[in-house]
């Protein structure tokens, strides 16, 4: 047995994250979600989700500012419960972070409308936690492989004589395990994410939006033309 205070600490952090998500109620506002994100994610954290829709593979990456709204969008999409189940996660220690790699991760959401449904999203979850007292997540990468939507047999029995209802019950309420609310938010993030630098500069230096854009573009150009090896 390993004699480190951080032994299997990553597992425990996911347990705590699930526990915090259990406290969600419809009254939870932006402040609640921001506090949740501050507790579990580093200030420079990046969250990536990959999955495949009918029109091909998708990959979305968002920064710390947009993470609270991502989790909130899951509940806005009709979920009343959200938790992560990790089977055989592998923990590895690095210089300044601990990684957790789980090839059999299931993200479970419970939906009450239009009918009770449990959505199980299966995939690989790779996390990097900072190696300090707070053990906050720096990298979150969830690669979705497949999903299943489960409804109680009793509901099917109840509507056995109603072909219209049975037809409705046979249709999925998510795409690849994600609700329209979450998918729309991730699409919006493609526009929002590049704007974060501008917004932060505007806030810090009180520059006009035009000056912020000029400064950002100039710095980007400087980085592009800098000879290799220069900081």
N, C-alpha and C positions, 0 to 999 in steps of 0.2 A: 504494500500500500504506500502511496506517495505521501510524504510528510510535508506538504506545502499548504499554507492557509487557503490557497486558491484551488485546491483539488476539487474538480467538478463544480467549480463556482459558476461556470457558464450555464450549466443545467439549471442551477438555482436561480440565476438571473432570468431565465425564460419562465421558470415557475412564478417568479415575482411579477414578470410582465403580464402573464396570464391572469394572475390574481388581481392586478390593477385593472385590467380590462373587464373583469367580473364586476367591478364597482360602477361600470357605466350605467347611466340612466338617461332618459330623454332630456333631462334638465342640463346635462353636461354641455358647457359652452366652450368657446375658443380657449379660454383661460385654462380649463380642465385639460384639454388636449395638449396645450402648450406645456403644462406642468408634467404631463405624462411623458412627452417627448424629451423634456429637460432631464427627467429622472433616468431615462433609458438610452438616450442618444447623445453623442458628443456634439459640440458646436459645429464641427466641420464634417459631420456624418453624411454618408451618401447611401441612399437606398435604391436598389435596382431590382426590377421585376422583369422577367422574360417569360413569354408564353406564345402560343401559336393560335391565330384565329383563321377563319376561312380564307382570308386574303393574304396569309403568310405570317412569318414570325415577327414578333414585336419585342422591343426592348425599351424600357423607360428607366431613366436615372434621375432622381431628384435629391436636392440638398436639404439640409436641416430645416430651413424656413418652410419648406413645402411638406415636410413629413407629417406634422400634426393633421393637416387636412386630408392626407391620404388615408390614415386610420379612421378619421371621422367619416370619410366618404363610404366606408364599408357599412357603417351603421346607418348612414343616410340612404343607402341602397336597400334598406329593409332588414338588415341583420339586427338581432336583439342580443346576440352573444358571439364572441370571437375568441378562439384560443388556438394555440399551436401544440401539436403532439410530435415529439421527437423520438424516433426509434434508433437505437445504436448510434448516438452522436459521437464523433471523434474530436477530442480536445487536443490542441497542440500549443506548446509554449514557444513564443518567439521573443526577440529582444524587448520590445516595448508593448507587445499585444499578445492576446491569447485568441486563437481561432477555434471556432466550433464548426465542424463540417458534418451535416446530416443528410445522407442520401435518401432517407425515408422520413421526410417531414410531411405532416398533414396539417393544413390550415382548415380549421372547422368553423363554420358559421351556422347559426340557427336562425331561421326566418319564420315569422308568424303569419305573414300575408303573402300571396292570397290564401295560402294553405300552409300548415306546418311543414317545413322542409329543412333537412339538414344537408348542408353542402360541404363535401370533403374535397379539398384541393390538395392533390399529391404532387410532391416535387422535391428538389434538393434545396436546402437552406444552408448558406455559408455566411457565417458571422465573424467579425473581428471585434474583440472587446479590448479597450485600453487596459493595460496591466497596472492598475492603480486601485485605490480604495473604492472608487465609485463604480469601476467595471462597467463603463458605458459603451454602447455599440458605436463603432466608427464606420464599419462596413456591413451592410445588410444586402444579401443577394439571394433572391428566391427565384429559382427556375421551375416554372410549373410544367409538369408532364401531362397530367390528366386530372379530370374531376368527376365526382359522382354526386348525384342529387338523390337523397333518400326521403321518401314520405311513408308514414305509418300505413301498414296494411289495412288497419281499421277504417282509414279514410277512403280507400279504394272500395271496401265492402259497402260503406255508407252510400257511395254514389254509383253502385254497380248497375242500376237501372237508368242512369242518366248519361247517354253517349256523349252529349255536349260537354258535360263536366269531366268525363273520363278523358276526352280529347284535350281539355285544358290541363288536366293533371299530368298528361304524358309529355307536356312541353317543358323544357328547361326554363328556369327563372334567371339563370346567369349564362354568361359566355366564358367558357374556360374557367368557371368558378368565380368570375368577377361580375359584379352587378354593373348596370349601365352607369350608375352614379360614379363608381370607381373608374370605369373605362373612360368616361367623359373627362373626369378630373385628370387622369394620366395624359390624355391628349392635350388638355389645356396646359399641363406642365411643360410640354414641349416649347410653348411660347413663354411661359412664366419663368422657367429655370434660367435662360440666358439673361433675363431682366434683373435677376437678383443682385448681380454685381452693380448695375446702374442704381438700383434702389438703395443699396447699402452705401454707395458713394454719395448719393444725394442726401441721405440721412446724416452721414458723418461730416461731410464738408459743406453742406448747405449750398451746393452748386445748382445751377439751373439744369433741367433735364438735357438741354442741348450741350451744355459744357460737360456734363457727366459722360454723355455719349462720345464727345470729342476725346476726352481724356482716356476713356476705356479703349477706344479704337487706336489711339496713338500708342498706348502701352502694349496693345496686342501686336501692332505693327513692329514695335521695338523688339518684342520677344521673337517675332518671325525672322527679323533681319539680323539678330544677334548671332555672331559666329558660334559654332558648336563649342561646348566646353566652358563658355562664359556663364556666370550665374544669371 
